[in-house]
């Protein structure tokens, strides 16, 4: 598909055929070359076919092929005329990232790094189907998790109100309806709360290696050398089942309401239809489960810090922020100079609201929303803040990670003759994993260089760099 260059960091997918609008891809020359032959560009064009879309179909610089929507995709739909699509949210509903800042310096941690990584591996369940969480949910408690999210976990003594203030939407989405979640999904979620899972999910120990805005970094508790813990996980089997449950429903709904689909993976329903409302209730419930999941894992991380260091290390470990990466939300945005209610789909994309936005907690209102961008386990991750540019151009959205450039199968082939954990240990990075396969498919080379992705975001004005974090310890499923 032919792309038109707009400037150094923007490319247009011209409107053609049944497209209702253009596509807009953020990338530099190198990242665009990585997309040659990738179906993700066609997916941007496909999204532009959907009814009620407002503005362009957008792709972030970490774009790669996904189910229906590309991963790294953002699309806004009018509340009255638009649609909601499971493919625009993804299978792992509210897969997201949480960043903890400890009171420890990297110099304090290095002598006990292996102990800390081992403690995290023992304390936080990981791996396919991991279900050895201390918290087993009965039906009534699971319903409360689905309705209240991280608030329920804090009410059980696993965290504090200060944690809730540092979570997007305070860790609880109001549109949740547990009745819209199937029994099978609830069954899968009953014993997975507080678990990492596998694939690209992880718990990572790092330290603040570089700062680009010292004032903002200080406000976020990210002094030079500060040891951090990244937690990347989502709604586990429950969220996957919710998505799977609604695909047939949405495909039938598209036919029922006369919605022409360029790809059946874009199955959808009008936002206000019975099918759209039921998916909305289930999606938000799964998102709340994910908030609760990361909240409980943060409690386990503090326990590991207490075990290896002391009570003070655990007590003074603060939540910097927690963001969604796969979600659809109702928001008000300016369109053609007028406020308009929209349903924003962010799939593999991060909300990046600017300074002054009313939805931000008071502690972030003059800074902008923290944007957490994990990279790969061998290089670095980034903290940014949201900008006015993002709010104007991308409906307050930014990238969410490095973005895969290699399939999991190809990565495992490339790693077959190597000892990846040993390679990483020679770089000073300790890895603990349930299986070799998980590490092999997540080798650093399988991902784009997240520094390039973040530099595009920063230069395009849809996010502003605050700090770089380098990994020293990784727990994989």
Secondary structure, DSSP 8 states (H G I E B T S, - for coil): --EEEEETTEEEE---TT-SS-EEEE--HHHHHHTTT-THHHHHHHHTTSTTEEEEEEEEEEEE--SSS-EEEEEEEETTT-EE-GGGT-SSTT-EEEEEEEEEEHHHHHTTHHHHHHHHHHHSB-STT----S----HHHHHHHHHHTHHHHHHTTSS-HHHHHTBGGGG--TT--GGGS-HHHHHHHTT-TTB--STT-EEEEEEEEEES-HHHHHHTT--TTEEEEEEEE--HHHHHHHHHHHHHHHHHHHHHTT---SSGGG--EETTSHHHHHHHHHHHHHHHHHHHHHHHHHHHHHHHHHHHS-HHHHHT-EEEEEEESEEEEEEEEEETTEEEEEEEEEES-EE---TT-TTS-GGGTTT--EEEEB--TTS-EEEEE--HHHHHHSSSEE--B--BSS-HHHHHHHHTTS-HHHHHHHTT-EEEES-HHHHHHT-GGGB--HHHHHHHHHHHTSSEEEEEEEEEEEEE-
